[in-house]
């Protein structure tokens, strides 16, 4: 017998908000609340023990090195095993590492190598989680509803960053970094519990493969066969590196020396989160036909925060800049996810996502580790201006690629799970197979 209340709830729920989608969104919101505050807490935990910009950069790099090393393996595993199990295992590792980090900070003065080791464990968990999570999300929505579903999902997770960053900065200032790290550990525990209930029965069974290396080669062919894809991944290898250095190293230093400490920097990051909500609202209604052209044009504002920190501008001005950047970056993010969902076969989503993540974070350890020495060599202001210049020049260069300008949105088709692998490979299917209509 059908439960009338359940039927009513299903009727009220949008087509893209199924059970898996709802669980994924709830879990992402919970973990986002903890993570956004923990990023601030980790930097200030290093500074509060007498560390300098180089030490902050080394701890940030320690998190990113295992992320780079294990991402491709994580993507291959996520396309072989049930993705929700990979996600839960990664969340467990993150929970334990953040809990240990919190205990060390609350118990006294943690040593630099201890903080770096725990950051490395967190990066390892992220390496296995990220490809599985992205593949799982994309497998839950249809082609026709993808853009709207991704926009609402990102609005939820970015909205969590508003409260998380503002609250995190305030808690660091009021109670210290240790308690914020403890909250993040608890958030990972809750998020992992929610993800344990994901249903993967709708995902087609994987055909027996030729091993890990064979899986990685298949993912590599998906990347290299699409010029729009590898070009933008290469662009973001540098863009993410300089943005990461500016936000994880220079931002906290400027906040400490010029803006009044952790609280205003937390407010600036919260303004960025508010901007992403505005951008998400925009993308629930705006459906640009040329996905990548619209998205890449919106990458140019990423040069603004580094410039604002280089001057430095007032706190209200920095907050305004971060809000604008949040709006424009969300346009890019939704366009990028929509294009991947549209062009990449379901059974290769996690591997392609892993290569995408790998390109995006590969240079982060180098950039964050060198941020302190570069500051000592040329000065903080010159280093920040250099970050802005690199972002603008690389983005202009990517726009010269015909495929980036030409990728178009595909007309609404059948659900993603119903599309066969052979159909995805058919000549002329999708714009990613044609040079003139090629996407991040």
Buried (B, 14 or more C-beta within 10 A) or exposed (E): EEEEEEEEEEEEEEEBBBEBBEBBBBBBBBBBBBBBBBBBBBBBBBBBBEBBBBBBBBBBBBBBBBBBBBBBBBBBBBBBBBBBBBBBBBBBBBBBBBBBBBBBBBEEEBEBEBBBBBBBBBBBBBBBBBBBBBBBBBBBBBBBBBBBBBBBBBBBBBBBBBBBBBBBBBBBBEEBBBBBBBBBBBBBBBBBEBBBEBEBEEBEEEEEBEEEEEBBBBBBEBBEEBBBBBBBBBBBBBBBBBBBBBBBBBBBBBBBEBBEBBBBBBBBBBBBBBBBBBBBBBBBEBBBEBBBBBBBBBBBBBBBBBBBBBBBBEBEEBBBBBBBBBBBBBBBBBBBBBBBBBBBBBBBBBBBBBBBBBBBBBBBBBBBBBBBEBBEEEEBBEBBBBBBBBBBEBBEEBBEBBBBBBBBBBEEBEEBEEBEEEEBEEEEBBBBBBEEBBBB
